[in-house]
Amino acid sequence: METVRYRAIAEELRERIDRGVYPVGSKLPSIAALMKEFDVKGLNTVRDAQQMLVNEGLLRPEQGVGVWVMAKTAEPTTTLQILDDLRRAQSALGRAIAHLEANHV
């Protein structure tokens, strides 16, 4: 079934990005090359796999040029990590506001 196939291709591409096979800033192989490598006949299977990674922010397509790796897969962030990051940002913002208010007069 092609639906399952495009998800498997997306997972393999994601793993290659994580391992640095396709480093950030590099261009993915062409759709034709990926079709041959993954032995799929329909180009939409590869396109759908790439689109999944575009939606995740890992890839950026450029019409007529190719598809570029934009980011590595991030480790899952816990709610506690998010709260900690927000508290640090809030504190830094408070200091910046106080500094600006003190120097505005």
Secondary structure as GFF3:
##gff-version 3
##sequence-region A 1 105
A	DSSP	alpha_helix	2	19	.	.	.	ID=ss1
A	DSSP	alpha_helix	31	37	.	.	.	ID=ss2
A	DSSP	alpha_helix	43	55	.	.	.	ID=ss3
A	DSSP	beta_strand	59	62	.	.	.	ID=ss4
A	DSSP	beta_strand	66	69	.	.	.	ID=ss5
A	DSSP	alpha_helix	79	104	.	.	.	ID=ss6
###
